[in-house]
């Protein structure tokens, strides 16, 4: 046995990954490949040698005129994190057509956990794919149908679980192992978990889709990372930070805010509807920076420059009107997908993706009644198709003047298919098309939607992380969608939680639109507030989709309480396998710290909400509790009954662990309290200084606890109200305030 570090060692010239205590996490790891002919080569059954360095292990197999050389290289990045790559050198005299690289495989899997005790985190291939924080291995998900929700053909999904980009291998009373690809510039990355007599088999694969490796040439995999040693949400966050660095993520300085027609008008919106809402935004000075025209202006998907008669003055006129109102115009399109009835398909069918038989591929799910006709994916490797795409984007950006580009159904350009350039993989083609959009858009915000996650990093600014977010279909008496229809809140809720790690690591997340109306919606006001709170807790883009002229005063007030978007990272506490009912975010602002908690009721029965630190995975102690929805200070409690919750209602509160010095315990203003109100708190020389966040739209009141032994002797930047012997409320008059104590 040879050992390089406490994390890597070899046994029989195969790789073992071990933790700091010497416990094997993955045993007998090897690499391999599958040729397009169906022939599989595995290092396990090839002559091999091992090279050991201080923090790396290299295993070399084959390398003669008969067998290509396979090189598995593993290195320690830091304690609890290992990177592995596989290279294939064609030492034969014959070109090799490679279908798949198995970068790392272990027949025993993670700690040899049997499949009946194994759980998995499911990230999903693209925006609309189901996500899950923790599901049993044996769970069969009927939504996983190609090409919409998974990139692999049905024949590849017959056994085991097949997870895109990254997964967590989980078990009760066992720390999790993360396995995920650190980049996706060239190849699709999949994690395959299958039954094994020794636990389960884990295989991390890159799909290279028949690329030819000429004699003397080398094929290199994307890097795979393995991580362990901390909680699941910390593993995912660290993984996201690493991917963002490797893929050079674009992260806007602040999440965008705006308005869109989609979840009120849908495709019926007209030029008049857009301009009427623009006028309301200007009149009331609503905190909405962008006004985005969604699916409603074009004659058909694909004919993006052919405008229907609902927009008689054209799209340049709409953009100009939005700019004149002091806002930035945005526009939607699906650049890689076109309707079979469109002019572009009729005139240029050769521009679209087809199968080996020459038939155009319908990129939507079989039987989905949303679509009146098939839709086809654009082949951006065709020079004429790429020129057409560039003309469309240049027109939208330069001629029409739109400053925010929502790109939808992007997966249509990333499916496995026959392309004009046969040497281009689906990921390479997708990134080629998206890079062209990025180049033309320049510094404009580009939102990806329906987009394959990892291969979009570095090319989009914001990303929809789940399907349209709606709770109406889950309410009693609602008509449930058919199996082939798009899922409703079942997936979007888990998508928001399952993809929280992406926010501000890969891009700014976009959970979907908020709706703050009380008419033309099958939710009562408490349910609407709960859904709004859930989206706010995501910490991503904040877009409204209402008929603004019909909003009640409470709706306008709630909109103003949502900005600026709070920089929070929420995580589930307690139950994680089903819909988590408790969500928690830690907020630290120098010398100020709070927790933002929310408890949701997903059942039909009345639920009694409670704040008990242990149940919320918080330290024991006394906490200052503030009800954020009802804007009232509750008091100092070691535990507290939050009250009854009806179905799809929520409690939302802040909690601050008490100390023996003056402290900011809560704020009134932003929906998420200090997470949105406070930029910094400092305590020095008996002075408590509070700096508020720029861009607030509500009066901010700062609640301060004055413990025994302290007296307020001075105040700058606000007016004081004494609420109790030890609690004062400061109505801040500017952007900061300071209290002096003796």
C-alpha positions, 0 to 999 in steps of 0.5 A: 500500500502506497500513500501520498496524503491522509486523503489518497492512497493506493491499494493494488495500484487502484485509488482509495480516498480516505478521511483524516481518520484513515476511514475509506470513503471510496475504495478501489477507484479506477478510470475507464472509457467506452468507445462508440463501437460499444467496447469498454476499457477499464483500468481495473483490468489493464496492466497499470503502474502507480506514481505517488507524490506528496499530495497526488496519486497518478495511476497509468494503465495500457499505453501500447499499440493495442491499448490506449494509455489511460491516466487517472490523476488525483490530487488533494486541493485541501483537507476534505477536498480531492480533484480527479481527472482522466486523460486518454492518450491514443498510443495505437495506430488507429483513430479511436471514437470515444463515447464516454470517459468514466473519470472515476469509478468505485464498485463499492461506492461511498463507505459501501452503503447498501442501496436500501440505506442510501439517499441522494441529492438531486441537482437536475440537468437544467432549470425545469429538471426536478431537484431534491435535497435528499431522496431514497436511492430506490425513488423512481421519478416519472418526470425524468423524461428526455430530452426535457428533463435529462440529456440522456436517452431513455435506454441509458436510464434503465438501471440505477440513478443518473444525476447531472453535474453533482450529487451528495451520497447520504445515509442516516448517521453518516456524513455525506460525500459530495461528488461533482464536476468542477467544470463543463466547458466541453462535456456533459458530467453525470454521476451514475449510482447503481446497485452492487453486491458490495454496497453501490457502484459510483461512476462519474462520467463525461459524455464526449459523444463520439469524438475521434482521438487521432493516433498520438492525440490526448483526450482530457476529462473535465475535473471531478471533485470529491468533498466531505467533512462538513454539513450538506449545505456547507459542502454545496456552498464550497463546491459552488464557490470552486465551480464559480472560480474555475468557470469564471462566473459572472455575478452582478453586484446586486440582484436585478429587480423588475416587472414582467407580464408573464404571471398575470397576462401570460401570452395575451399581453399587448403593447398597451398592457406593457405601457400601462404598467410602465406608467404605474411604475413611473407614477408610484416610483416602484422599486422596479429597475427593469420592465421585461416583455415576455412571451407575447410579442412574436408571431411564433417561436423562432420568428423573433423579428416578426411582430404580431398585431398586439404591438402595432408600434413595434418593439423599438417603440416599447423600449423607448417608452420604457426608457422615457419612464426612467426604467430599463427595457427587457425582452424574452426569447428562446434563441435555441428553439423554434416552432415547427410552423415558424418561417425559419423552420420552413425555410431552413430545416437544415439549421435544426438538430436531427437524429441519425435518421435525419428526422428533426428532434422535438425538444419537448416532452411527448404529449405535453399539451402546452405546445400546439406543435413540435419545437426544434433545437437550433444547430448553432454549429451550422454557420448560417444558423449562427449568423441568423442567431447573431442577427436576431440578438443584434436587432434586439440589443442594438436596433431595438435597444433592450438592456435585459435579455431573458433567454428561455428553453436554452436546453434545446441547444444542448441536447445530444443530436447529429450536428453540422459540426460532427466534432462538436459535443452538445456542451461545446455547441451550447456554449458556442451559442451562448457565448455569441449571445453573451458577446452581443449582449455585452454588459446587459443582464442575460438571464438563463432559463430552461438552461443546463446548469453547469455549462452556463456558468460564466455566460449568464448573469442570472439563472432561473433555478426552477419552473414557474412557481405556483401553489394554486395546484396544491390547494384543496380542490384544485385540478392536478396536472397530468403526468406529462404536464409541467409540475407546480410547487412540488419542484419549484420549492425544492429547486429553490432550496436545492439550488441555493448554493448557486446564488452568488457563487455561479450567478444571481439566482432567479426563483420566479416572479412575486405576485402581490395582488389579491385578485385574479389569484387563487391564494388568500393574502396570508398565502400570498405573503408566505409565497413572497417571503419564500422568494425573498429568502432566496436572496436572488432577482426580485421581479413582480408580475401583476396588473399594477393598477389593480393592486391593493395598498398592501401589495404596494407596501409589500413590494417596497419591503422587498428591496433592496434584495437581502443577501441571505443564504437560507437552509432547511433545518429539521426535515429534509427528505420531503418539503422542509417546513423550517428554513433558516438564514444566518445574518452577520453584519460585523458586530451584529448577528441575527437569524431569519427563520420561517416556518411553512405549513404544507399540510391541510391541517392547522399547524402550531408553529414554535421557535425552540432553538434546538429544533431550529439547530441553534445554540441554547439561550434566550433570543429576542424574537421579532415577528417580521410579517406583522412587524412587532417585537415579541420579546425575549424568550428561550422558546416561543409559540409562534401561533397557528398556521393554516395551509400554505401560510408561514411564520417569518421572524428574526431571532437575536441571541441576547448579550450583556452589552447593548445590541441591535436586536431587530429592525422594522422595514424590510420584509427580512428585517436586518437582513435587508435593512442593516449594512453594518453594526459596530460596537466600540468605546460604548457607542453602538453605530448602525449603518443602513443598507442603501436603496431602502424604500421604507422607514427603518426602525432599529430596535436596541436592547439596553441591558442592566448597567447601561444607560443611553446618553446620546443619539445621532441620526434618529428619534428614540422611543422607549418601548420597555425598561430595556428596549428602545426603538430608533426611527432612523432619519438618514442612512445611519445612526449612533447611540452613546452609552454610559 
